[in-house]
Every structure is written in C-alpha cells, then in structure tokens.
Amino acid sequence: MREIKFPKLFEPGHIGKLKLKNRIIFPPVSTNFASVSGEVNERIIKFYTERARGGAGLIIIENICIDYPAARHGATQLRILIGDAREPRKIINAIEEGFLVGNSI
C-alpha cells in the first residue's frame, strides 16, 4: 500500500470556530464565467459543483462586485446588488450539502 505524504491534509480541520471535513481549500479564482450582467449561469454553476465533487473542505467563490456596474472588474464578474445576494446564493445552493462555501469581495 502506498504511503500518504501529507496525512493531515485529509483530516478534519478548523479555522477559528469553523469546522472543515478536511484541510483542502479551493482558493478564489477569476473564472469570468458569469454573464455579461454579472448573473450566475450554468457554466459557473458547473465549475463550482465540479470543484465540490473534487473533495475540497472549503470553497471560496471568486471576487464579487458589490457596487454593480460602477465597480465592475471585468465584463463577466459576479455581482451582488445591495440587499440582494441571490446570484451567489445560486452557486451555493447548487453545491451539494456538506461543503462549506465562502466568497471573496
């Protein structure tokens, strides 16, 4: 049997009070997969659900524009409208239960 080089990587971990099933963290990346108006679409949902199936203990969603369209950073950046976080929530809802998801603002 093959020896695991980093056994602690697959053990549960903590970030403060946040409990993780393992210590693998998928960092925020700019996919530019959102629609031109910053809305979630099937392509970006597929991207994040594939990462969740890969087994990361924590997934951090890419940078999100919080002052759309004035502060948009690229043509296809995710957005949040003031008081309305429905767009990023679509990604979180699509990822299977048991995964922790954060976002990068």
Buried (B, 14 or more C-beta within 10 A) or exposed (E): EEEEEEEEEBEEBEEEEEEBBBBBBBEBEEBEBBBEEBBBEEEBBEBBBEBBEEEBBBBBBBBBBEEBEEEBEEEBBBBBEEEEBEBBEBBBEBBEEEBBBBBEE
